[in-house]
Amino acid sequence: MAQATFDKALVEAIGPSEGTALRVKQAVLFVTGIALLALMAQIKVPVPGSPVAMNLGTFAVLTIGAAYGPRLGLATILGYMLVGALGFDVFQSSTADLHGIQYMMGSTGGYLVGYVLAAVALGWFARIGWDRSAPKMAVAMLVGNALIYVPGLLWLGQLYGWDQPILAWGLTPFLVGDALKLALAAMLLPAAWKLVGKARG
């Protein structure tokens, strides 16, 4: 019975749930999610000495994964990747000279792989109701962050060599910022669920 109570992500509990109207809602969310990811990726802060800049892309990925659920969340992240692979300027540091597949194979490639893993994981956590509790959501966000960092760091190590300061480049400069983003996202989803409950009440 508990699983039946917590079997929907946030967007699945709002608006149409079947038929053509559902497909339209999903299409709108898909496009909106890609646009949000592209926008958040452009809000960045360079980190001295690191080839990876700090941005709000991880916040967007984790939040979309939790709010959309595993299927729509995954589709949205993959859609974002496809748009970027086609050469559009949606990634955090893409330029006229470095974009598309070439950019995706660069220093942030592993983090992009992590985006996919994190979106699916957060969608799964939403399915079991963790997005309705701030403490549980914080744990889910922590797992999501780990799923982004692990392939990101492995990628950096393979790309630049393990004799380089990989942790100093791709992990430690971002921990404080990610902790703040994690806390914000952990509060955002439960608060949104409360508003949904009040609207239905």
C-alpha positions as CSV (number, residue, x, y, z in Angstrom):
1,M,0.0,0.0,0.0
2,A,2.9,2.4,0.8
3,Q,4.2,2.0,-2.7
4,A,0.8,2.8,-4.2
5,T,0.8,6.0,-2.2
6,F,4.2,7.2,-3.4
7,D,4.2,6.1,-7.0
8,K,4.1,9.5,-8.8
9,A,6.6,12.2,-9.4
10,L,5.5,15.8,-8.8
11,V,4.6,16.6,-12.4
12,E,2.6,13.4,-12.7
13,A,0.4,14.5,-9.9
14,I,-0.5,17.8,-11.6
15,G,-2.6,18.3,-14.7
16,P,-3.8,15.6,-17.2
17,S,-2.9,12.0,-16.5
18,E,-4.1,10.3,-19.7
19,G,-4.8,10.7,-23.4
20,T,-3.8,13.5,-25.7
21,A,-3.7,16.1,-23.0
22,L,-1.1,14.0,-21.1
23,R,1.1,13.8,-24.2
24,V,0.9,17.6,-24.7
25,K,1.8,18.1,-21.0
26,Q,4.8,15.8,-21.4
27,A,5.9,17.5,-24.6
28,V,5.7,20.9,-22.9
29,L,7.7,19.7,-19.9
30,F,10.3,18.1,-22.1
31,V,11.0,21.3,-24.0
32,T,10.8,23.4,-20.9
33,G,13.2,21.1,-19.1
34,I,15.8,21.3,-22.0
35,A,15.5,25.1,-22.0
36,L,15.9,25.2,-18.2
37,L,19.0,23.0,-18.4
38,A,20.5,25.2,-21.1
39,L,19.8,28.3,-19.1
40,M,21.2,27.0,-15.9
41,A,24.3,25.7,-17.6
42,Q,25.1,29.3,-18.7
43,I,25.0,30.6,-15.1
44,K,28.6,29.8,-14.3
45,V,31.5,30.8,-12.1
46,P,35.0,30.0,-13.3
47,V,37.1,28.1,-10.7
48,P,40.8,29.2,-10.8
49,G,43.1,26.3,-11.7
50,S,40.3,24.0,-12.8
51,P,39.2,23.1,-16.3
52,V,35.6,22.7,-15.0
53,A,33.5,25.8,-14.1
54,M,30.9,25.9,-11.3
55,N,27.3,26.3,-12.6
56,L,23.7,25.6,-11.8
57,G,23.4,22.7,-14.3
58,T,23.7,20.1,-11.5
59,F,20.9,21.8,-9.6
60,A,18.7,21.7,-12.7
61,V,19.5,18.1,-13.4
62,L,18.7,16.9,-9.9
63,T,15.5,18.9,-9.6
64,I,14.2,17.9,-13.0
65,G,15.0,14.2,-12.3
66,A,13.1,14.4,-9.0
67,A,10.2,16.4,-10.3
68,Y,9.8,14.6,-13.7
69,G,10.3,11.0,-12.6
70,P,12.7,8.5,-14.1
71,R,11.3,8.2,-17.6
72,L,10.5,11.8,-18.5
73,G,13.5,13.0,-16.5
74,L,15.8,10.6,-18.5
75,A,14.2,11.7,-21.8
76,T,14.7,15.3,-21.0
77,I,18.3,14.9,-20.1
78,L,19.0,12.8,-23.3
79,G,17.1,15.5,-25.3
80,Y,19.4,18.1,-23.8
81,M,22.4,16.0,-24.7
82,L,21.1,15.6,-28.3
83,V,20.6,19.3,-28.7
84,G,24.2,19.9,-27.5
85,A,25.6,17.1,-29.7
86,L,24.0,18.8,-32.7
87,G,26.2,21.9,-32.0
88,F,23.8,24.2,-30.2
89,D,25.3,26.3,-27.4
90,V,23.6,24.6,-24.4
91,F,26.6,23.5,-22.4
92,Q,28.4,25.5,-19.8
93,S,31.6,26.3,-21.6
94,S,30.9,25.5,-25.3
95,T,32.2,28.0,-27.8
96,A,32.2,28.6,-31.5
97,D,35.3,26.5,-31.8
98,L,34.5,23.9,-29.2
99,H,31.0,22.6,-29.3
100,G,28.9,19.5,-30.1
101,I,30.5,16.1,-29.9
102,Q,33.9,17.6,-29.6
103,Y,32.9,19.5,-26.5
104,M,31.1,16.5,-25.0
105,M,34.3,14.5,-25.3
106,G,36.3,17.2,-23.4
107,S,36.8,17.8,-19.7
108,T,33.1,17.9,-18.8
109,G,32.2,14.7,-20.6
110,G,32.1,12.5,-17.5
111,Y,29.9,14.9,-15.7
112,L,27.4,14.8,-18.6
113,V,27.3,11.0,-18.2
114,G,26.7,11.6,-14.5
115,Y,23.8,13.8,-15.4
116,V,22.0,10.9,-17.0
117,L,22.7,8.6,-14.0
118,A,21.6,11.2,-11.5
119,A,18.4,12.1,-13.3
120,V,17.3,8.4,-13.3
121,A,18.3,8.0,-9.7
122,L,16.4,11.1,-8.5
123,G,13.4,10.0,-10.5
124,W,13.5,6.6,-8.7
125,F,13.7,8.3,-5.3
126,A,10.7,10.4,-6.3
127,R,8.8,7.2,-7.1
128,I,9.3,5.9,-3.6
129,G,8.2,9.2,-2.0
130,W,11.6,10.6,-0.9
131,D,10.8,13.9,-2.7
132,R,8.1,14.6,0.0
133,S,10.5,14.7,2.9
134,A,13.3,17.2,3.2
135,P,15.8,14.9,5.0
136,K,15.2,12.0,2.6
137,M,15.4,14.4,-0.3
138,A,18.7,15.6,1.0
139,V,20.0,12.1,1.0
140,A,18.7,11.5,-2.5
141,M,20.4,14.7,-3.7
142,L,23.6,13.6,-2.1
143,V,23.4,10.3,-4.0
144,G,22.7,12.2,-7.2
145,N,25.7,14.4,-6.7
146,A,27.9,11.4,-6.2
147,L,26.6,9.9,-9.4
148,I,27.6,13.0,-11.2
149,Y,31.1,13.3,-9.6
150,V,32.2,9.7,-9.9
151,P,32.1,9.5,-13.7
152,G,33.2,13.1,-13.9
153,L,36.4,12.5,-11.9
154,L,37.1,9.2,-13.7
155,W,36.8,11.0,-17.0
156,L,39.2,13.8,-15.9
157,G,41.7,11.2,-14.7
158,Q,41.6,9.3,-18.0
159,L,41.7,12.5,-20.1
160,Y,44.5,14.4,-18.3
161,G,46.3,11.6,-16.4
162,W,46.1,10.4,-12.8
163,D,49.3,12.3,-12.0
164,Q,47.3,15.5,-12.2
165,P,45.4,17.1,-9.3
166,I,42.1,15.6,-10.4
167,L,40.3,16.1,-7.0
168,A,41.4,19.7,-6.9
169,W,40.2,20.3,-10.4
170,G,36.9,18.5,-10.4
171,L,35.7,18.0,-6.8
172,T,36.9,20.1,-3.9
173,P,36.3,23.6,-5.4
174,F,32.6,22.7,-5.9
175,L,31.7,21.1,-2.6
176,V,30.5,24.2,-0.8
177,G,28.4,25.4,-3.7
178,D,27.0,22.0,-4.3
179,A,26.0,21.7,-0.6
180,L,24.0,25.0,-0.9
181,K,22.4,23.8,-4.1
182,L,21.6,20.4,-2.5
183,A,20.0,22.1,0.5
184,L,17.9,24.3,-1.8
185,A,16.7,21.4,-4.0
186,A,16.0,19.3,-0.9
187,M,13.6,21.9,0.4
188,L,12.1,22.8,-3.0
189,L,10.4,19.5,-3.8
190,P,8.8,18.8,-0.4
191,A,7.5,22.4,-0.4
192,A,6.0,22.0,-3.9
193,W,4.3,18.8,-2.7
194,K,2.7,20.7,0.2
195,L,1.4,23.3,-2.3
196,V,-0.1,20.5,-4.4
197,G,-1.8,19.0,-1.3
198,K,-3.2,22.4,-0.3
199,A,-4.5,23.0,-3.8
200,R,-6.3,19.6,-3.7
201,G,-7.6,20.2,-0.2
